[in-house]
Amino acid sequence: MVSKKIKLATKKEIEEIKSLFLEHYPNSLTELNYNNIYELLVAVMLSAQCTDKRVNIITPALFKAYPTPIELANANLDEVKSYIKSCSFFNNKAKNLIKMAQSVVENYNGEIPQDTKELVKLAGVGQKTANVVMIEYTGANLMAVDTHVFRVAHRLGLSDDKTAIKTEETLSKKFKTDLHRLHQAMVLFGRYRCKAVKPECEECFMKKHCRTSESFKV
Protein backbone atom coordinates (compact mmCIF):
# COMPACT_ATOMS: atom_id res chain seq x y z
CA MET A 1 0.00 0.00 0.00
CA VAL A 2 1.45 3.37 -1.03
CA SER A 3 1.01 6.14 1.57
CA LYS A 4 -0.52 9.38 0.38
CA LYS A 5 2.13 12.05 -0.20
CA ILE A 6 1.38 15.38 1.40
CA LYS A 7 1.52 18.60 -0.61
CA LEU A 8 4.43 20.66 0.68
CA ALA A 9 3.92 24.30 1.59
CA THR A 10 4.99 26.94 -0.92
CA LYS A 11 7.50 29.65 -0.06
CA LYS A 12 4.64 32.11 0.48
CA GLU A 13 2.81 29.66 2.75
CA ILE A 14 5.99 29.03 4.76
CA GLU A 15 6.30 32.77 5.42
CA GLU A 16 2.64 32.94 6.46
CA ILE A 17 3.04 29.96 8.79
CA LYS A 18 6.17 31.49 10.29
CA SER A 19 4.41 34.82 10.89
CA LEU A 20 1.42 33.11 12.51
CA PHE A 21 3.60 31.15 14.92
CA LEU A 22 5.56 34.25 15.94
CA GLU A 23 2.33 36.21 16.34
CA HIS A 24 0.61 33.65 18.54
CA TYR A 25 3.68 32.66 20.56
CA PRO A 26 5.74 35.89 20.81
CA ASN A 27 7.58 35.00 24.02
CA SER A 28 7.45 31.23 24.05
CA LEU A 29 9.74 29.49 26.52
CA THR A 30 10.22 25.97 27.80
CA GLU A 31 7.81 24.78 30.47
CA LEU A 32 10.64 23.05 32.32
CA ASN A 33 11.66 24.71 35.59
CA TYR A 34 15.36 25.50 36.06
CA ASN A 35 17.72 28.09 37.57
CA ASN A 36 20.91 27.52 35.57
CA ILE A 37 22.26 25.63 32.56
CA TYR A 38 23.12 22.56 34.66
CA GLU A 39 19.54 22.26 35.89
CA LEU A 40 18.23 22.91 32.38
CA LEU A 41 20.38 20.15 30.89
CA VAL A 42 19.29 17.65 33.54
CA ALA A 43 15.63 18.59 33.06
CA VAL A 44 15.84 18.25 29.27
CA MET A 45 17.56 14.86 29.60
CA LEU A 46 14.77 13.68 31.90
CA SER A 47 12.06 15.02 29.59
CA ALA A 48 12.77 12.49 26.84
CA GLN A 49 9.61 10.32 26.57
CA CYS A 50 8.34 12.05 29.72
CA THR A 51 6.10 15.07 30.25
CA ASP A 52 7.48 18.42 31.40
CA LYS A 53 4.91 18.35 34.20
CA ARG A 54 6.33 15.09 35.54
CA VAL A 55 9.92 16.37 35.24
CA ASN A 56 9.03 19.51 37.20
CA ILE A 57 7.67 17.31 40.01
CA ILE A 58 10.89 15.27 40.10
CA THR A 59 13.60 17.93 39.82
CA PRO A 60 13.24 20.03 43.03
CA ALA A 61 14.36 17.16 45.28
CA LEU A 62 16.92 16.00 42.72
CA PHE A 63 18.54 19.45 42.48
CA LYS A 64 18.52 19.83 46.25
CA ALA A 65 20.42 16.55 46.59
CA TYR A 66 22.78 17.28 43.69
CA PRO A 67 23.01 21.10 43.30
CA THR A 68 26.02 21.00 40.93
CA PRO A 69 27.67 18.52 38.55
CA ILE A 70 30.24 17.74 41.27
CA GLU A 71 27.66 16.22 43.63
CA LEU A 72 25.97 14.37 40.78
CA ALA A 73 29.30 13.01 39.51
CA ASN A 74 29.88 11.42 42.92
CA ALA A 75 26.32 10.23 43.40
CA ASN A 76 25.23 6.70 44.20
CA LEU A 77 23.37 5.21 41.25
CA ASP A 78 20.55 3.70 43.30
CA GLU A 79 20.01 6.98 45.11
CA VAL A 80 19.72 8.88 41.84
CA LYS A 81 17.25 6.25 40.61
CA SER A 82 15.16 6.77 43.74
CA TYR A 83 14.73 10.46 42.89
CA ILE A 84 13.69 9.89 39.28
CA LYS A 85 11.90 6.53 39.49
CA SER A 86 8.57 8.03 38.41
CA CYS A 87 10.18 9.14 35.15
CA SER A 88 10.17 6.90 32.08
CA PHE A 89 13.39 4.92 31.43
CA PHE A 90 14.72 6.04 34.83
CA ASN A 91 17.37 3.31 34.97
CA ASN A 92 19.20 4.48 31.85
CA LYS A 93 18.58 8.13 32.64
CA ALA A 94 20.15 7.76 36.09
CA LYS A 95 23.26 6.17 34.60
CA ASN A 96 23.54 8.86 31.93
CA LEU A 97 23.05 11.69 34.41
CA ILE A 98 25.97 10.48 36.51
CA LYS A 99 28.18 9.86 33.46
CA MET A 100 27.28 13.28 32.08
CA ALA A 101 28.23 14.96 35.36
CA GLN A 102 31.49 13.01 35.59
CA SER A 103 32.46 14.12 32.09
CA VAL A 104 31.58 17.75 32.88
CA VAL A 105 33.79 17.65 35.97
CA GLU A 106 36.67 15.86 34.27
CA ASN A 107 36.66 17.64 30.91
CA TYR A 108 34.96 21.02 31.45
CA ASN A 109 36.04 22.05 34.96
CA GLY A 110 32.55 21.41 36.29
CA GLU A 111 30.91 23.88 33.88
CA ILE A 112 28.27 22.76 31.36
CA PRO A 113 29.65 23.64 27.89
CA GLN A 114 27.57 26.16 25.96
CA ASP A 115 28.31 24.62 22.59
CA THR A 116 26.25 22.04 20.71
CA LYS A 117 29.28 20.06 19.50
CA GLU A 118 30.58 19.75 23.06
CA LEU A 119 27.20 19.00 24.59
CA VAL A 120 26.61 15.99 22.33
CA LYS A 121 29.83 14.45 23.64
CA LEU A 122 28.15 14.04 27.03
CA ALA A 123 26.42 10.78 27.95
CA GLY A 124 22.70 10.80 27.23
CA VAL A 125 22.86 14.04 25.24
CA GLY A 126 21.81 13.75 21.61
CA GLN A 127 21.46 16.51 19.05
CA LYS A 128 17.87 17.32 20.01
CA THR A 129 18.74 17.67 23.70
CA ALA A 130 21.80 19.78 22.93
CA ASN A 131 19.82 22.05 20.61
CA VAL A 132 17.01 22.48 23.14
CA VAL A 133 19.52 23.55 25.81
CA MET A 134 21.19 26.03 23.45
CA ILE A 135 17.84 27.36 22.23
CA GLU A 136 16.50 27.92 25.72
CA TYR A 137 19.65 29.08 27.51
CA THR A 138 21.42 31.12 24.84
CA GLY A 139 18.67 31.90 22.32
CA ALA A 140 20.72 30.16 19.64
CA ASN A 141 19.23 30.17 16.13
CA LEU A 142 18.69 26.41 16.14
CA MET A 143 15.76 24.07 15.54
CA ALA A 144 15.06 21.00 17.63
CA VAL A 145 12.50 18.39 16.58
CA ASP A 146 10.59 16.39 19.15
CA THR A 147 7.41 14.42 18.52
CA HIS A 148 5.29 17.60 18.64
CA VAL A 149 7.42 19.55 16.17
CA PHE A 150 7.63 16.52 13.87
CA ARG A 151 3.85 16.09 13.84
CA VAL A 152 3.15 19.80 13.30
CA ALA A 153 5.76 20.10 10.53
CA HIS A 154 4.11 17.27 8.59
CA ARG A 155 0.53 18.38 9.16
CA LEU A 156 1.39 21.87 7.87
CA GLY A 157 3.28 20.57 4.84
CA LEU A 158 6.59 22.00 6.05
CA SER A 159 8.30 18.63 5.79
CA ASP A 160 7.76 15.11 4.48
CA ASP A 161 10.98 13.77 5.96
CA LYS A 162 10.97 10.40 7.69
CA THR A 163 13.27 11.28 10.61
CA ALA A 164 13.55 14.01 13.24
CA ILE A 165 17.08 14.94 12.14
CA LYS A 166 16.06 15.40 8.51
CA THR A 167 13.01 17.38 9.60
CA GLU A 168 15.27 19.61 11.68
CA GLU A 169 17.46 20.30 8.63
CA THR A 170 14.43 21.06 6.46
CA LEU A 171 12.82 23.43 8.96
CA SER A 172 16.13 25.24 9.52
CA LYS A 173 16.52 25.81 5.77
CA LYS A 174 12.93 26.91 5.25
CA PHE A 175 12.54 29.21 8.25
CA LYS A 176 16.17 30.44 8.38
CA THR A 177 15.66 32.94 11.23
CA ASP A 178 13.90 33.01 14.62
CA LEU A 179 14.41 29.26 14.87
CA HIS A 180 14.60 29.30 18.68
CA ARG A 181 11.20 30.99 18.95
CA LEU A 182 9.66 28.85 16.23
CA HIS A 183 10.86 25.64 17.90
CA GLN A 184 9.13 26.43 21.16
CA ALA A 185 6.05 27.79 19.38
CA MET A 186 5.69 24.51 17.49
CA VAL A 187 6.18 22.51 20.70
CA LEU A 188 3.42 24.41 22.49
CA PHE A 189 1.14 24.34 19.43
CA GLY A 190 1.59 20.58 19.11
CA ARG A 191 1.24 19.95 22.83
CA TYR A 192 -1.97 21.90 23.43
CA ARG A 193 -3.75 22.39 20.09
CA CYS A 194 -2.40 20.23 17.24
CA LYS A 195 -2.40 17.14 19.44
CA ALA A 196 -1.70 13.61 18.19
CA VAL A 197 -5.14 12.49 19.37
CA LYS A 198 -8.19 14.75 19.07
CA PRO A 199 -6.48 17.88 17.74
CA GLU A 200 -8.45 21.09 18.31
CA CYS A 201 -9.03 21.96 14.66
CA GLU A 202 -12.20 24.05 14.64
CA GLU A 203 -10.82 27.35 15.93
CA CYS A 204 -7.20 26.69 14.96
CA PHE A 205 -5.30 29.67 13.57
CA MET A 206 -3.38 27.28 11.28
CA LYS A 207 -6.52 25.67 9.80
CA LYS A 208 -5.89 27.27 6.40
CA HIS A 209 -2.49 25.60 6.14
CA CYS A 210 -3.31 22.14 7.55
CA ARG A 211 -2.63 19.25 5.13
CA THR A 212 -3.88 16.31 7.15
CA SER A 213 -5.59 15.21 10.32
CA GLU A 214 -3.51 12.04 10.58
CA SER A 215 -0.99 11.59 13.37
CA PHE A 216 2.70 11.52 12.56
CA LYS A 217 5.10 10.19 15.14
CA VAL A 218 8.90 10.19 15.40
C-alpha positions as CSV (number, residue, x, y, z in Angstrom):
1,M,0.0,0.0,0.0
2,V,1.5,3.4,-1.0
3,S,1.0,6.1,1.6
4,K,-0.5,9.4,0.4
5,K,2.1,12.0,-0.2
6,I,1.4,15.4,1.4
7,K,1.5,18.6,-0.6
8,L,4.4,20.7,0.7
9,A,3.9,24.3,1.6
10,T,5.0,26.9,-0.9
11,K,7.5,29.6,-0.1
12,K,4.6,32.1,0.5
13,E,2.8,29.7,2.7
14,I,6.0,29.0,4.8
15,E,6.3,32.8,5.4
16,E,2.6,32.9,6.5
17,I,3.0,30.0,8.8
18,K,6.2,31.5,10.3
19,S,4.4,34.8,10.9
20,L,1.4,33.1,12.5
21,F,3.6,31.1,14.9
22,L,5.6,34.3,15.9
23,E,2.3,36.2,16.3
24,H,0.6,33.6,18.5
25,Y,3.7,32.7,20.6
26,P,5.7,35.9,20.8
27,N,7.6,35.0,24.0
28,S,7.5,31.2,24.0
29,L,9.7,29.5,26.5
30,T,10.2,26.0,27.8
31,E,7.8,24.8,30.5
32,L,10.6,23.0,32.3
33,N,11.7,24.7,35.6
34,Y,15.4,25.5,36.1
35,N,17.7,28.1,37.6
36,N,20.9,27.5,35.6
37,I,22.3,25.6,32.6
38,Y,23.1,22.6,34.7
39,E,19.5,22.3,35.9
40,L,18.2,22.9,32.4
41,L,20.4,20.1,30.9
42,V,19.3,17.6,33.5
43,A,15.6,18.6,33.1
44,V,15.8,18.2,29.3
45,M,17.6,14.9,29.6
46,L,14.8,13.7,31.9
47,S,12.1,15.0,29.6
48,A,12.8,12.5,26.8
49,Q,9.6,10.3,26.6
50,C,8.3,12.1,29.7
51,T,6.1,15.1,30.3
52,D,7.5,18.4,31.4
53,K,4.9,18.3,34.2
54,R,6.3,15.1,35.5
55,V,9.9,16.4,35.2
56,N,9.0,19.5,37.2
57,I,7.7,17.3,40.0
58,I,10.9,15.3,40.1
59,T,13.6,17.9,39.8
60,P,13.2,20.0,43.0
61,A,14.4,17.2,45.3
62,L,16.9,16.0,42.7
63,F,18.5,19.5,42.5
64,K,18.5,19.8,46.2
65,A,20.4,16.6,46.6
66,Y,22.8,17.3,43.7
67,P,23.0,21.1,43.3
68,T,26.0,21.0,40.9
69,P,27.7,18.5,38.5
70,I,30.2,17.7,41.3
71,E,27.7,16.2,43.6
72,L,26.0,14.4,40.8
73,A,29.3,13.0,39.5
74,N,29.9,11.4,42.9
75,A,26.3,10.2,43.4
76,N,25.2,6.7,44.2
77,L,23.4,5.2,41.2
78,D,20.6,3.7,43.3
79,E,20.0,7.0,45.1
80,V,19.7,8.9,41.8
81,K,17.2,6.3,40.6
82,S,15.2,6.8,43.7
83,Y,14.7,10.5,42.9
84,I,13.7,9.9,39.3
85,K,11.9,6.5,39.5
86,S,8.6,8.0,38.4
87,C,10.2,9.1,35.1
88,S,10.2,6.9,32.1
89,F,13.4,4.9,31.4
90,F,14.7,6.0,34.8
91,N,17.4,3.3,35.0
92,N,19.2,4.5,31.9
93,K,18.6,8.1,32.6
94,A,20.1,7.8,36.1
95,K,23.3,6.2,34.6
96,N,23.5,8.9,31.9
97,L,23.0,11.7,34.4
98,I,26.0,10.5,36.5
99,K,28.2,9.9,33.5
100,M,27.3,13.3,32.1
101,A,28.2,15.0,35.4
102,Q,31.5,13.0,35.6
103,S,32.5,14.1,32.1
104,V,31.6,17.7,32.9
105,V,33.8,17.6,36.0
106,E,36.7,15.9,34.3
107,N,36.7,17.6,30.9
108,Y,35.0,21.0,31.4
109,N,36.0,22.1,35.0
110,G,32.6,21.4,36.3
111,E,30.9,23.9,33.9
112,I,28.3,22.8,31.4
113,P,29.6,23.6,27.9
114,Q,27.6,26.2,26.0
115,D,28.3,24.6,22.6
116,T,26.3,22.0,20.7
117,K,29.3,20.1,19.5
118,E,30.6,19.8,23.1
119,L,27.2,19.0,24.6
120,V,26.6,16.0,22.3
121,K,29.8,14.5,23.6
122,L,28.2,14.0,27.0
123,A,26.4,10.8,27.9
124,G,22.7,10.8,27.2
125,V,22.9,14.0,25.2
126,G,21.8,13.8,21.6
127,Q,21.5,16.5,19.1
128,K,17.9,17.3,20.0
129,T,18.7,17.7,23.7
130,A,21.8,19.8,22.9
131,N,19.8,22.0,20.6
132,V,17.0,22.5,23.1
133,V,19.5,23.5,25.8
134,M,21.2,26.0,23.5
135,I,17.8,27.4,22.2
136,E,16.5,27.9,25.7
137,Y,19.6,29.1,27.5
138,T,21.4,31.1,24.8
139,G,18.7,31.9,22.3
140,A,20.7,30.2,19.6
141,N,19.2,30.2,16.1
142,L,18.7,26.4,16.1
143,M,15.8,24.1,15.5
144,A,15.1,21.0,17.6
145,V,12.5,18.4,16.6
146,D,10.6,16.4,19.2
147,T,7.4,14.4,18.5
148,H,5.3,17.6,18.6
149,V,7.4,19.6,16.2
150,F,7.6,16.5,13.9
151,R,3.9,16.1,13.8
152,V,3.1,19.8,13.3
153,A,5.8,20.1,10.5
154,H,4.1,17.3,8.6
155,R,0.5,18.4,9.2
156,L,1.4,21.9,7.9
157,G,3.3,20.6,4.8
158,L,6.6,22.0,6.1
159,S,8.3,18.6,5.8
160,D,7.8,15.1,4.5
161,D,11.0,13.8,6.0
162,K,11.0,10.4,7.7
163,T,13.3,11.3,10.6
164,A,13.5,14.0,13.2
165,I,17.1,14.9,12.1
166,K,16.1,15.4,8.5
167,T,13.0,17.4,9.6
168,E,15.3,19.6,11.7
169,E,17.5,20.3,8.6
170,T,14.4,21.1,6.5
171,L,12.8,23.4,9.0
172,S,16.1,25.2,9.5
173,K,16.5,25.8,5.8
174,K,12.9,26.9,5.2
175,F,12.5,29.2,8.3
176,K,16.2,30.4,8.4
177,T,15.7,32.9,11.2
178,D,13.9,33.0,14.6
179,L,14.4,29.3,14.9
180,H,14.6,29.3,18.7
181,R,11.2,31.0,19.0
182,L,9.7,28.8,16.2
183,H,10.9,25.6,17.9
184,Q,9.1,26.4,21.2
185,A,6.1,27.8,19.4
186,M,5.7,24.5,17.5
187,V,6.2,22.5,20.7
188,L,3.4,24.4,22.5
189,F,1.1,24.3,19.4
190,G,1.6,20.6,19.1
191,R,1.2,20.0,22.8
192,Y,-2.0,21.9,23.4
193,R,-3.7,22.4,20.1
194,C,-2.4,20.2,17.2
195,K,-2.4,17.1,19.4
196,A,-1.7,13.6,18.2
197,V,-5.1,12.5,19.4
198,K,-8.2,14.7,19.1
199,P,-6.5,17.9,17.7
200,E,-8.4,21.1,18.3
201,C,-9.0,22.0,14.7
202,E,-12.2,24.0,14.6
203,E,-10.8,27.3,15.9
204,C,-7.2,26.7,15.0
205,F,-5.3,29.7,13.6
206,M,-3.4,27.3,11.3
207,K,-6.5,25.7,9.8
208,K,-5.9,27.3,6.4
209,H,-2.5,25.6,6.1
210,C,-3.3,22.1,7.5
211,R,-2.6,19.2,5.1
212,T,-3.9,16.3,7.1
213,S,-5.6,15.2,10.3
214,E,-3.5,12.0,10.6
215,S,-1.0,11.6,13.4
216,F,2.7,11.5,12.6
217,K,5.1,10.2,15.1
218,V,8.9,10.2,15.4
